[in-house]
Amino acid sequence: MKMSADQNLSFSIHRHANPHSPDARAALLADPGFGKVFTDHMVTIRWSADKGWHDAEVKARAPLTLDPAAAVFHYGQEIFEGLKAYRVGNGVALFRPEQNARRFQSSAERLAMPLLPENLFIEAVEQLVKIDADWIPDGEGTLYLRPFLLAIEPYLGVRPALEYIFMVIASPVGAYFKGGKKAVSVWLSKQYTRAAPGGTGATKCGGNYAASLIAQSEAMKAGCDQVVFLDAVEHKWVEELGGMNVFFVFDDGSLTTPPLGGTILPGITRDSLITLARRDGRTVREERYSIDQWRADAKSGKLKECFACGTAAVISPIGEIKAADGSFVIGSGDGGPVSDGLKKTLVGIQRGTIADKEGWIRKVI
């Protein structure tokens, strides 16, 4: 029987028979880095054309066994999300998980994959957080959650797959950039583009990131932390970094960020910062901003700050832009009060030290 899209599933819980000991876990949490350490459990939910969503399980984290002809290997039907669980007082909370669930649905629709109901996405995440809550680091660390969907039907032929597996894994994390840098340097990519109109730029799929890696390698060779891409049509409009949205802060206190339009990922951190900045009385423009204007405004002093934002890094001030035709520094080269203030407010809301006026926090424990 095919399940309806809104049918609730009961999760089978199978605890790890040999989880990490408290001492072993503590040793890993002392310096987890980012995305290198993983918790004891994972969530899986299967989908097939005849059954719909079924077999929801929480179980020991283990390798997958997939047929070599699984569609994900050959046709790239794969999407993912990223969100965090935070210690909030004596409990644990998520930040706007419904937005991740909706973006996940949008990504699935673009890649012709089945839509996971919002309530099922959130419950899957919460189930993993509850069973692995002891993995959330103390202090500034968080538990990074990675929901993803793979096409697993074994076949060779170009069409949407008829079988999928949805999974959630978790990783305790510290700072995204090594050393917890105050400001990062960015390489301007002029040879490569991240996304084109009509493509998958607004979709959180692995292919977008794979296509950005050669440009990221260029950035690293130039001594930069990240790469920033221009538009694919005119090669003049700033779009986003390899994995983060970007904001510009001007001498009048206003902000500009490139507009959504199919080529830019609709970041949840981006949306939250727009809301917080406007709540503080700042003007926030969602409009195109050219690389030439970026360079000119930095030189004249009109541009005071620039920062990247995303779930992993929250806010990272951009200090220097490097390019083949010359580099330039933004403001003091070390961030500024606007990005610092926005980060302090957002992190305070996420961790429960600042009132959640927007209703963004969802308590799990």
C-alpha positions as CSV (number, residue, x, y, z in Angstrom):
1,M,0.0,0.0,0.0
2,K,1.4,3.4,-1.0
3,M,1.5,5.7,2.0
4,S,0.0,9.2,1.8
5,A,2.4,12.1,1.9
6,D,1.3,13.2,5.4
7,Q,1.2,9.8,7.1
8,N,2.9,9.6,10.4
9,L,5.5,6.8,10.9
10,S,6.5,5.2,14.1
11,F,10.3,5.1,14.6
12,S,11.9,1.8,15.7
13,I,14.7,2.5,18.2
14,H,17.7,0.1,18.2
15,R,20.3,1.4,20.5
16,H,24.0,0.8,19.7
17,A,25.1,-2.4,21.3
18,N,28.6,-1.1,21.9
19,P,28.5,2.8,22.1
20,H,31.5,4.9,22.9
21,S,32.3,5.0,26.6
22,P,31.9,8.3,28.5
23,D,35.7,8.6,28.6
24,A,36.2,7.8,24.9
25,R,33.4,10.3,24.0
26,A,35.0,13.0,26.2
27,A,38.3,12.5,24.5
28,L,36.8,13.1,21.1
29,L,34.8,16.1,22.3
30,A,37.9,17.8,23.7
31,D,38.9,18.9,20.1
32,P,36.3,17.6,17.6
33,G,37.2,19.9,14.7
34,F,34.5,20.2,12.1
35,G,32.9,17.2,10.5
36,K,35.5,14.7,11.6
37,V,33.8,13.0,14.6
38,F,30.5,11.3,14.5
39,T,28.0,10.1,17.1
40,D,26.9,6.6,17.8
41,H,23.6,6.5,16.0
42,M,21.8,7.4,12.7
43,V,18.3,7.6,11.3
44,T,17.1,5.9,8.2
45,I,13.7,6.1,6.4
46,R,13.1,4.3,3.1
47,W,10.9,5.3,0.2
48,S,9.7,3.2,-2.8
49,A,7.2,3.9,-5.5
50,D,4.9,1.2,-4.2
51,K,5.1,1.8,-0.4
52,G,5.9,5.5,-0.1
53,W,7.8,6.4,3.1
54,H,8.4,3.4,5.4
55,D,10.8,1.6,7.8
56,A,11.7,4.6,10.0
57,E,14.6,3.5,12.3
58,V,17.1,4.9,14.7
59,K,20.0,2.5,14.9
60,A,23.8,2.2,15.3
61,R,25.8,4.3,12.9
62,A,27.3,1.9,10.3
63,P,28.4,1.9,6.7
64,L,25.9,1.6,3.9
65,T,25.7,-1.3,1.5
66,L,24.5,-0.2,-1.9
67,D,24.4,-1.9,-5.3
68,P,27.1,-0.6,-7.7
69,A,24.3,0.4,-10.0
70,A,22.6,2.5,-7.4
71,A,21.3,5.6,-9.2
72,V,23.0,8.1,-6.9
73,F,26.4,6.9,-8.2
74,H,25.6,7.4,-11.9
75,Y,23.0,10.2,-12.1
76,G,23.6,12.3,-8.9
77,Q,20.2,12.2,-7.3
78,E,21.3,13.4,-3.9
79,I,20.3,16.3,-1.6
80,F,21.2,17.3,1.9
81,E,20.7,19.8,4.7
82,G,22.7,21.2,7.6
83,L,21.4,22.3,10.9
84,K,22.6,22.4,14.5
85,A,21.4,21.3,18.0
86,Y,22.4,23.7,20.8
87,R,22.6,23.4,24.6
88,V,20.0,25.8,25.9
89,G,20.1,26.0,29.7
90,N,19.5,22.5,31.0
91,G,18.0,21.4,27.7
92,V,18.7,21.1,23.9
93,A,17.1,23.0,21.1
94,L,17.1,23.3,17.3
95,F,17.0,26.6,15.3
96,R,14.3,27.0,12.7
97,P,14.3,23.3,11.6
98,E,11.0,23.8,9.7
99,Q,12.9,26.0,7.3
100,N,15.4,23.2,6.7
101,A,12.6,20.8,6.1
102,R,11.0,23.1,3.5
103,R,14.2,23.8,1.7
104,F,14.8,20.0,1.7
105,Q,11.4,19.6,0.0
106,S,12.3,22.3,-2.6
107,S,15.6,20.6,-3.3
108,A,13.9,17.2,-3.7
109,E,11.3,18.7,-6.1
110,R,14.1,20.2,-8.3
111,L,15.9,16.9,-8.5
112,A,12.7,14.8,-9.1
113,M,12.9,13.1,-5.8
114,P,10.1,12.2,-3.3
115,L,9.1,15.0,-0.9
116,L,9.7,14.1,2.7
117,P,6.8,15.6,4.9
118,E,8.0,18.4,7.1
119,N,6.8,16.7,10.3
120,L,8.7,13.6,9.4
121,F,11.9,15.5,8.7
122,I,11.8,17.3,12.0
123,E,10.9,14.1,14.0
124,A,13.8,12.3,12.4
125,V,16.2,15.0,13.4
126,E,14.8,15.2,17.0
127,Q,15.0,11.4,17.4
128,L,18.7,11.5,16.7
129,V,19.3,14.5,18.9
130,K,17.5,12.8,21.8
131,I,19.5,9.6,21.6
132,D,22.9,11.3,21.1
133,A,22.4,14.4,23.2
134,D,25.5,13.5,25.3
135,W,27.6,14.2,22.2
136,I,26.8,17.9,22.2
137,P,30.1,19.6,23.3
138,D,30.1,22.0,26.3
139,G,31.0,25.7,25.7
140,E,30.7,27.0,22.2
141,G,30.5,23.6,20.5
142,T,27.3,22.3,18.8
143,L,26.0,19.1,17.3
144,Y,25.9,19.5,13.5
145,L,23.1,17.5,11.9
146,R,23.2,16.2,8.3
147,P,20.0,15.0,6.8
148,F,20.3,13.6,3.3
149,L,18.4,11.7,0.6
150,L,20.0,9.2,-1.8
151,A,18.6,7.4,-4.9
152,I,19.4,3.8,-4.3
153,E,17.5,1.9,-7.0
154,P,19.9,-0.2,-9.0
155,Y,19.5,0.7,-12.7
156,L,21.3,2.3,-15.6
157,G,19.0,4.7,-17.4
158,V,18.2,8.4,-17.2
159,R,15.0,8.7,-15.2
160,P,14.0,9.5,-11.6
161,A,14.8,6.5,-9.4
162,L,12.0,4.4,-7.8
163,E,13.8,3.8,-4.5
164,Y,15.4,6.2,-2.0
165,I,16.8,6.2,1.5
166,F,16.7,9.3,3.8
167,M,19.2,9.5,6.5
168,V,20.4,11.7,9.4
169,I,23.8,11.6,10.9
170,A,25.4,13.9,13.5
171,S,28.8,15.3,14.2
172,P,29.9,17.3,17.3
173,V,31.7,20.4,16.0
174,G,33.8,23.3,17.0
175,A,34.8,26.3,14.8
176,Y,34.3,25.9,11.1
177,F,37.5,27.8,10.1
178,K,40.7,26.6,11.6
179,G,41.9,28.6,14.5
180,G,38.5,30.3,14.9
181,K,39.7,33.1,12.6
182,K,38.3,36.6,13.2
183,A,38.3,37.4,9.5
184,V,38.8,35.2,6.4
185,S,40.3,35.9,3.0
186,V,38.4,35.1,-0.2
187,W,39.6,34.3,-3.7
188,L,37.6,35.8,-6.6
189,S,36.9,33.1,-9.1
190,K,36.6,34.5,-12.7
191,Q,37.2,31.2,-14.6
192,Y,34.5,29.1,-12.9
193,T,30.9,29.8,-12.0
194,R,28.8,28.1,-9.3
195,A,25.4,28.1,-10.9
196,A,23.5,29.4,-14.0
197,P,19.8,30.5,-14.4
198,G,17.6,27.4,-14.7
199,G,20.2,25.2,-13.0
200,T,20.4,23.9,-9.4
201,G,21.9,26.9,-7.7
202,A,19.0,27.2,-5.2
203,T,19.2,23.5,-4.5
204,K,21.3,22.0,-1.7
205,C,22.7,19.1,-3.7
206,G,26.2,17.6,-3.8
207,G,26.7,18.4,-7.5
208,N,26.8,22.2,-6.7
209,Y,29.6,21.6,-4.2
210,A,31.5,19.2,-6.4
211,A,31.5,21.8,-9.1
212,S,32.9,24.4,-6.7
213,L,35.9,22.4,-5.5
214,I,38.3,23.3,-8.3
215,A,37.7,26.9,-7.6
216,Q,38.1,26.3,-3.9
217,S,41.4,24.6,-4.7
218,E,42.5,27.7,-6.5
219,A,41.6,29.7,-3.4
220,M,43.7,27.5,-1.2
221,K,46.7,27.8,-3.5
222,A,46.3,31.6,-3.3
223,G,46.3,31.3,0.5
224,C,42.6,32.0,0.9
225,D,40.0,30.4,3.1
226,Q,37.1,30.6,0.7
227,V,36.1,31.3,-2.9
228,V,33.5,33.8,-4.1
229,F,31.6,33.4,-7.4
230,L,30.3,35.8,-10.0
231,D,27.1,35.3,-12.1
232,A,27.3,32.9,-15.0
233,V,25.8,35.4,-17.6
234,E,27.7,38.7,-17.3
235,H,30.5,37.6,-15.0
236,K,30.2,40.8,-13.0
237,W,27.6,40.3,-10.2
238,V,28.7,38.9,-6.9
239,E,26.6,35.8,-6.0
240,E,27.8,33.8,-3.1
241,L,30.8,32.0,-1.6
242,G,31.5,28.3,-2.1
243,G,29.2,27.4,0.8
244,M,27.9,30.6,2.3
245,N,25.9,33.7,1.5
246,V,27.5,37.2,1.6
247,F,26.6,40.6,3.0
248,F,28.0,44.1,2.5
249,V,27.9,46.8,5.2
250,F,28.1,50.5,4.2
251,D,29.1,53.7,6.0
252,D,25.5,54.6,6.6
253,G,24.9,51.4,8.5
254,S,22.8,49.8,5.7
255,L,23.4,46.3,4.3
256,T,23.2,44.7,0.8
257,T,23.0,41.0,0.0
258,P,22.7,39.5,-3.5
259,P,19.0,38.6,-4.3
260,L,17.6,35.2,-4.5
261,G,16.6,34.2,-8.0
262,G,17.4,30.6,-8.6
263,T,21.2,30.8,-8.7
264,I,21.7,31.5,-4.9
265,L,21.0,29.1,-2.1
266,P,18.2,30.6,0.2
267,G,20.2,30.4,3.4
268,I,18.4,30.2,6.7
269,T,21.1,32.2,8.4
270,R,20.8,34.7,5.6
271,D,17.1,35.1,6.2
272,S,17.5,35.3,9.9
273,L,20.1,38.1,9.7
274,I,17.9,40.1,7.3
275,T,15.2,39.9,9.9
276,L,17.4,40.8,12.8
277,A,19.1,43.7,11.0
278,R,15.7,45.2,9.9
279,R,14.4,44.7,13.5
280,D,17.4,46.9,14.6
281,G,16.2,49.6,12.2
282,R,18.8,49.0,9.5
283,T,18.1,49.1,5.8
284,V,18.7,45.8,4.1
285,R,18.7,45.7,0.3
286,E,18.4,42.5,-1.6
287,E,19.9,43.7,-4.9
288,R,22.8,42.9,-7.3
289,Y,26.3,44.2,-6.4
290,S,29.1,44.1,-8.9
291,I,32.7,43.1,-8.3
292,D,33.8,46.5,-9.7
293,Q,31.5,48.3,-7.2
294,W,32.8,46.1,-4.4
295,R,36.4,47.1,-5.3
296,A,35.5,50.8,-5.6
297,D,33.5,51.0,-2.4
298,A,36.3,49.2,-0.5
299,K,38.8,51.7,-1.8
300,S,36.7,54.8,-1.1
301,G,35.8,53.6,2.4
302,K,32.1,53.5,1.6
303,L,32.1,49.8,2.3
304,K,33.0,49.3,6.0
305,E,32.4,45.6,6.5
306,C,31.7,42.4,4.5
307,F,30.8,39.0,5.9
308,A,29.9,35.5,4.9
309,C,27.2,33.6,6.7
310,G,25.8,30.1,7.0
311,T,24.8,27.4,9.4
312,A,28.3,26.0,9.8
313,A,30.3,29.2,10.4
314,V,27.3,31.5,11.5
315,I,29.1,34.8,10.5
316,S,32.6,35.1,9.3
317,P,33.9,38.6,8.5
318,I,35.7,38.9,5.2
319,G,39.0,40.9,5.5
320,E,40.6,40.6,2.1
321,I,39.6,39.8,-1.5
322,K,42.4,38.3,-3.6
323,A,42.1,38.1,-7.4
324,A,44.4,37.5,-10.4
325,D,44.1,41.2,-11.3
326,G,44.8,42.5,-7.8
327,S,43.6,42.3,-4.2
328,F,41.9,44.7,-1.9
329,V,41.1,45.0,1.8
330,I,37.7,45.7,3.3
331,G,37.6,48.3,6.1
332,S,40.1,47.4,8.9
333,G,40.5,44.0,7.4
334,D,39.2,42.4,10.6
335,G,35.4,42.7,10.6
336,G,33.5,45.4,12.4
337,P,30.7,46.2,14.9
338,V,27.8,45.4,12.6
339,S,28.8,41.8,11.9
340,D,29.9,41.4,15.5
341,G,26.6,42.6,16.8
342,L,24.5,40.5,14.4
343,K,26.5,37.4,15.3
344,K,26.2,38.1,19.0
345,T,22.4,38.4,18.7
346,L,21.9,35.4,16.5
347,V,24.1,33.1,18.6
348,G,22.4,34.5,21.7
349,I,19.0,33.5,20.4
350,Q,20.3,30.1,19.3
351,R,21.7,29.4,22.8
352,G,18.9,30.9,24.8
353,T,20.7,33.8,26.3
354,I,18.8,36.4,24.2
355,A,15.0,36.4,24.0
356,D,13.6,34.6,21.0
357,K,11.1,37.2,19.8
358,E,10.6,35.5,16.4
359,G,9.7,32.0,17.7
360,W,12.7,30.4,16.0
361,I,13.8,28.0,18.8
362,R,12.3,24.5,19.0
363,K,13.0,22.7,22.3
364,V,13.9,19.0,21.9
365,I,14.9,18.2,25.4
